[in-house]
Amino acid sequence: MGRAGGAGNAAAALLVFWAVLFLPALHARDFWDPDEGRYGEVAREVWQGRGSIVPHLAGEVYPEKPPLGFWAAAGFQALA
């Protein structure tokens, strides 16, 4: 039982460690945050070529956030 038991114990310890770190913070992030739709729309407009350098929302310049995150999201949309 030498090596197989050690691997199982390590996996169980990792699972417990993950649960201790992750589960208490689960309530901290709201999945229905109203900003998520806005950020998705800005990334969609970047992906479609409207405002590729300076992000836009509904045709207006959107300077609220740095553009790198929108560029990355648009890149993931292009891969999908």
N, C-alpha and C positions, 0 to 999 in steps of 0.2 A: 504494500500500500504506500510505499515511500513517496514516489514522485506524483502519482495521481492524486493522492490525498493532499499533498502540499499545494497543488494547483487549484484544487477545489476550495481549500481554505483561503487561498489568496483571492480567489474570485468572490467568495463570500465576504471577506474583509473589505474588498473594493466596493461591493454592493452596499454594505453598511455605511462605509465612508461617504459614498455618493448620496445615500439617503439622508444622512445627517447634515450634509451641506446643502442639498437641493430642496428637500421637502419643506423646511421652515420658510424658505424664500419664495415658495410657489405662489403665495397670495400677493406678492409684491408687484407683479406685472399683470395688468389687465389686458386680456386678449381682445377685448372689444373697445380698445382705446380709439377715440374718434380721429386721432391723428394718423392712424395706420392707413386709412383710405386715402387721405390727402397725400401721404408719402408715396403710395402706390400710383396715384394719378400723376404725380410729378415724374416718377420713374417711367411711366408709360409714355408721357410726352417726350421725355428725353430719348426713349427707345424709338419712337416714331420720327425723330429728327427735329421736332419742334423744340428748340431750346437745348441743343446738344451741349453747348459750352456753358451757358448760363441757364439753369433750370427754370422752367415756367410752369405755372399752374393756371389753367384756363386762359392761356395766352398772355398772362401777366408774369413779369419777372418774380421769382420766388427766392428771395435772398435769406430766408429764415434759417436754412441749414446749409452746411458746406456741400458742394456738388459731388464729392467723391462717393458718398453713399448712394446717391441717385444714379451715378454712372455705373456703379457695381450692380445695382438692382436692374438697371436696363440691360446690362450684359447678361445677367442670368435670364432675363426675359427673352433675349435673343437666342439663348441656348435651348430654351424650352420648346 
